[in-house]
Amino acid sequence: MKRRDFVRQLSYFSLLSAIPGEGLVWPADDFPVSEFSGKLRPVGRALEMEGYYVWCNSPIKGPDGKIHVFFSRWSDKKGMGGWINSSEIAHAVASSPEAPFELVGTILAPRGAGYWDATTCHNPHIKLVDGKYCLFYMGNSNGKTDTKRIGLATSDSLYGPWKRPDLPLLEAGPAGAWEDHCTTNPSFIKHPNGEYWLYYKSWNTEEYEQAKGQPIRGNRKYGLAIAKKLEGPYVRYEGNPVIDFSSRGGNKQFEDAFIWLEGRRFKLLARDMGVFNHEAGLYLESRDGKKWGEPEVAYRSLDNYVQEPPAPRHLKRYGRLERPQLLFDENRPAYLFTAAQGGKYMTSSAFIFKIEK
């Protein structure tokens, strides 16, 4: 049996086990499961690079018919924590989402002292907006979380050159606010009314500092900022945060949101941080992009789709799928790109799913 056939057969039995009444193998017997979850078919790992951790895989189909992925990477000598102080953003291309990707090169690297993105470039999120390629990303200036800011690099071509901003696109909120620590994990849509909507993650500094040393620090929430022009200024929505799970107790929170507009519905994928468990993905919908419905399971842990070697000691998030990003085909979600620890070099890589119609 070919490996891909084996993977798909394994996925089929995993999906059967998720049908209510058939005996769940995943500890989620009473979790609401989205229709989106049932459409996922594992393709497998991609962008396994010797000497690097690979994360934040954001795909787009180019005018050349190829699939372009913009992703974060950093030296394996830094360990998993290298994303915060030495990540760069690179570009790879394939003939299809299921074909091998070839590295084009690094497009954004830390610029050094004096710049807002001096020490890391991370969280790439690629979009085609008004005929221009827009790469939203996070940078920081001190290798720590409190200077994380969202920026926007632009180009007329997926192959560059990329014009890098002198200033971040969105600063943190005022001291004491729920969002005074940082702006990060961008997700962007151009609203049908012509406005430019930027979703972002943040949290409160005092809450974060008080909780240092605990398994979960602070409480991550999502806000919305709106602009009349792509370049800004972006004004925070007065009803922020638009998604906040803190009132559910147990320091429930989430991150890595990817938001898109499908028909007349806003839809969202994210990484769960305690709403159901820490291994799930979340799926939410909204009519207006501001008030969101109840979360459902978007996807499960990696071992529900493929069989991989046991977790090595140095990888503490092994089996968890993070940073969900979608590849669209004629405005329909066609593939789900995630990031997962492990792979050929036991660092991290992309893991891709096909989304069945």
C-alpha positions in Angstrom: 0.0 0.0 0.0 1.3 3.4 -0.9 2.0 5.8 2.0 -0.6 8.3 0.8 -3.3 5.6 0.5 -2.3 4.4 4.0 -2.6 7.9 5.4 -6.0 8.4 3.9 -7.3 5.0 5.1 -6.1 5.8 8.6 -7.9 9.2 8.4 -11.1 7.4 7.4 -11.0 5.2 10.5 -10.2 8.3 12.6 -13.3 10.1 11.2 -15.4 7.0 11.9 -14.3 7.0 15.5 -15.4 10.6 15.8 -19.1 9.8 14.9 -21.3 10.2 18.1 -22.1 6.8 19.5 -19.3 5.0 17.8 -16.8 5.4 20.6 -14.4 8.3 20.4 -10.7 7.6 20.6 -9.9 11.3 21.3 -10.9 12.6 24.8 -13.7 14.8 23.5 -16.9 12.8 24.0 -19.0 15.8 24.6 -17.2 18.4 22.4 -19.3 19.9 19.6 -17.6 19.0 16.3 -17.8 21.3 13.2 -18.8 20.2 9.8 -15.4 21.7 8.7 -13.7 19.0 10.7 -15.3 16.2 8.7 -14.0 17.5 5.4 -10.3 17.2 6.3 -8.1 14.6 4.6 -4.4 14.5 5.6 -1.9 15.1 2.8 1.2 15.0 5.1 4.2 17.0 6.0 5.9 19.6 3.9 8.8 22.0 4.2 11.0 19.7 6.3 14.3 21.6 6.4 17.5 20.3 7.8 18.9 22.7 10.4 15.6 24.6 10.8 12.4 24.8 12.7 9.6 25.7 10.2 6.4 27.4 11.4 3.5 29.7 10.3 2.9 28.4 6.8 0.8 30.8 4.8 -0.2 29.7 1.2 -1.5 31.5 -1.8 -2.0 30.5 -5.5 0.1 32.8 -7.8 -0.6 34.1 -11.3 1.9 31.5 -12.5 -0.4 28.7 -11.3 2.0 27.7 -8.6 1.4 27.4 -4.9 3.5 29.9 -2.9 4.1 29.5 0.8 5.5 32.2 3.1 6.7 30.7 6.4 8.8 31.3 9.5 12.0 29.5 10.1 14.9 29.7 12.5 18.0 27.7 13.3 17.6 24.4 15.2 20.4 25.5 17.4 18.0 28.0 19.0 15.5 25.3 20.0 11.8 25.8 19.7 12.0 29.1 21.5 14.0 30.6 18.7 10.9 32.0 17.1 10.8 35.0 19.6 14.4 36.2 19.0 15.7 34.9 15.7 13.0 34.0 13.2 13.0 35.0 9.6 10.3 34.7 6.9 11.1 32.6 3.8 9.3 31.8 0.5 8.8 28.4 -1.1 7.0 27.3 -4.3 5.4 24.0 -5.5 3.4 23.0 -8.6 0.5 21.9 -6.4 -0.3 21.8 -2.6 0.6 18.1 -2.7 3.9 18.4 -4.6 7.3 19.0 -3.0 8.1 22.7 -2.2 11.3 24.3 -3.3 12.9 27.1 -1.3 13.0 30.4 -3.1 14.8 32.2 -0.3 14.5 34.5 2.7 12.4 37.6 2.1 12.3 39.3 5.6 15.0 38.9 8.2 15.5 40.8 11.5 17.0 44.2 10.7 19.0 44.8 13.9 19.1 47.6 16.4 17.0 50.6 15.9 14.2 48.9 14.0 10.8 47.7 15.3 11.5 44.3 13.8 15.1 44.2 14.9 15.2 40.7 16.5 12.5 38.6 14.8 10.2 38.4 11.8 7.3 35.9 12.4 3.6 35.1 11.8 3.5 35.7 8.0 -0.1 36.0 6.6 -0.2 36.5 2.8 -3.0 38.2 1.0 -3.8 39.7 -2.4 -5.4 43.1 -1.7 -6.3 45.7 -4.4 -3.9 44.1 -6.8 -1.0 44.2 -4.4 0.6 41.3 -2.4 0.4 42.0 1.3 2.4 40.2 3.8 1.2 40.9 7.3 3.7 39.7 9.9 4.9 40.2 13.5 8.3 41.7 14.5 9.9 42.6 17.8 12.8 44.9 18.8 14.1 43.2 22.0 13.6 39.5 21.5 10.7 39.5 24.0 6.9 39.5 23.8 6.4 43.1 25.0 7.6 44.6 21.7 5.7 42.3 19.4 4.0 44.4 16.8 2.1 43.7 13.6 3.6 45.2 10.3 2.8 45.1 6.6 5.3 44.4 3.8 4.0 44.8 0.2 5.1 43.8 -3.3 3.7 43.9 -6.8 5.0 40.3 -7.3 5.1 37.2 -5.1 8.8 37.1 -6.0 9.4 40.5 -4.5 11.0 42.9 -4.0 9.2 43.5 -0.7 8.8 47.0 0.7 9.2 46.9 4.4 7.5 49.4 6.8 9.4 51.8 8.9 6.7 51.7 11.6 4.3 48.9 12.8 0.8 48.8 11.4 -0.7 48.5 14.8 0.8 49.5 18.2 -0.3 48.0 21.5 -3.1 49.6 23.5 -2.7 52.0 26.4 -1.3 50.9 29.8 -3.8 48.9 31.8 -5.9 47.9 28.8 -6.6 44.3 27.9 -4.3 44.7 24.9 -1.4 46.8 26.4 1.2 44.1 26.0 1.6 43.6 22.2 -0.1 43.1 18.8 0.6 39.8 17.1 -0.9 36.9 15.1 -2.5 39.0 12.4 -5.5 37.9 10.3 -6.8 40.2 7.6 -9.9 40.6 5.3 -11.1 43.4 3.0 -14.7 43.9 4.0 -17.4 44.0 1.3 -18.1 47.6 2.4 -14.6 48.6 1.3 -13.0 48.8 4.8 -9.8 47.0 5.8 -10.2 44.8 8.8 -7.2 43.6 10.8 -7.7 41.1 13.6 -5.0 40.7 16.2 -4.1 38.9 19.4 -3.0 40.6 22.6 -3.2 40.4 26.4 -2.7 42.5 29.5 0.9 43.0 30.8 0.1 43.0 34.5 -1.9 39.8 34.2 0.9 38.3 32.2 3.6 39.3 34.7 1.7 38.0 37.7 1.2 34.6 36.1 4.9 34.0 35.1 6.1 30.5 35.8 2.6 29.0 35.4 1.6 26.7 32.5 -0.6 29.4 31.0 0.4 33.1 31.3 -1.9 36.0 30.9 -5.1 35.5 28.8 -5.0 35.8 25.1 -7.9 37.6 23.4 -8.6 38.9 19.9 -9.3 42.5 18.9 -10.3 44.1 15.6 -8.9 47.3 14.1 -10.5 49.0 11.0 -9.0 51.3 8.4 -10.3 53.3 5.4 -7.0 52.6 3.6 -4.8 49.5 3.4 -1.8 51.4 4.9 -4.0 52.7 7.8 -4.4 54.3 10.2 -6.1 51.3 11.9 -8.6 52.3 14.6 -9.6 49.8 17.3 -13.2 48.7 17.3 -14.9 50.1 20.3 -16.4 46.7 21.2 -13.0 45.0 21.6 -12.1 42.3 22.4 -14.3 40.6 19.9 -13.5 37.2 21.2 -12.7 36.6 24.9 -13.0 33.2 26.6 -11.7 34.4 30.0 -15.2 34.4 31.6 -15.5 30.7 31.1 -13.0 30.1 33.9 -9.9 28.0 34.0 -7.9 30.6 32.0 -9.5 29.5 28.8 -8.0 31.3 25.8 -6.9 30.9 22.2 -4.5 32.1 19.5 -3.5 31.8 15.9 -6.8 32.9 14.5 -7.3 32.8 10.7 -10.5 34.6 9.6 -12.2 34.6 6.2 -15.5 35.6 4.6 -17.4 32.8 2.9 -20.7 33.8 1.4 -22.3 36.1 4.0 -20.6 34.4 7.0 -17.4 35.3 8.7 -15.5 32.1 9.7 -12.6 31.5 12.0 -10.0 28.8 12.7 -7.7 29.0 15.7 -5.6 27.0 18.1 -7.5 26.0 21.3 -5.9 26.9 24.6 -8.2 25.2 27.1 -11.7 25.8 25.7 -11.9 22.1 24.9 -8.3 21.1 25.4 -4.8 22.2 24.3 -4.6 19.7 21.3 -7.7 20.9 19.3 -8.4 23.5 16.7 -11.4 25.8 17.1 -14.0 26.7 14.5 -16.3 29.8 15.0 -18.8 31.7 12.8 -20.2 35.2 12.8 -22.7 37.2 10.8 -20.9 40.5 11.2 -17.3 39.6 12.1 -17.7 41.2 15.6 -20.0 39.0 17.5 -19.0 35.3 17.3 -20.9 32.1 17.9 -20.0 29.2 20.1 -16.8 27.4 19.3 -16.7 23.9 17.8 -13.8 21.5 17.1 -12.1 22.4 13.8 -9.5 19.6 13.8 -8.0 17.1 16.3 -4.5 16.3 17.4 -2.1 15.0 14.7 -2.2 11.4 16.0 -5.9 11.2 14.9 -4.8 11.5 11.3 -1.4 9.9 11.0 0.9 7.6 13.0 4.3 9.2 13.8 7.3 8.2 16.0 7.1 8.7 19.8 7.7 12.3 21.1 11.3 13.2 21.6 12.2 14.9 24.9 13.0 18.3 23.4 9.6 18.8 21.7 7.0 19.7 24.2 4.2 20.5 21.7 4.5 17.3 19.8 1.3 16.2 18.1 -0.3 19.6 18.3 -1.4 21.4 15.1 -0.9 25.2 15.3 -1.1 28.3 13.1 -3.9 27.2 10.8 -3.9 29.0 7.4 -6.1 28.3 4.3 -5.3 28.0 0.6 -8.3 29.1 -1.5 -9.3 27.8 -4.9 -11.8 30.1 -6.6 -12.7 31.6 -3.3 -13.3 28.2 -1.7 -11.1 26.8 1.1 -9.2 24.0 -0.6 -6.3 23.1 1.7 -5.5 23.7 5.4 -1.9 24.4 6.2 -0.8 23.9 9.8 2.5 23.8 11.7 3.6 20.7 13.7 6.6 19.7 15.7 8.5 16.6 14.6 9.1 15.5 11.1 12.2 14.1 9.4 14.6 16.2 11.4 12.6 16.2 14.7 12.3 20.0 14.6 9.0 21.3 13.0 7.4 21.5 9.6 4.2 22.2 7.8 1.4 19.7 7.9 -1.2 19.9 5.1 -4.8 18.8 4.8 -7.1 18.7 1.8 -10.5 20.1 2.4 -13.1 18.0 0.6 -16.1 19.7 -1.0 
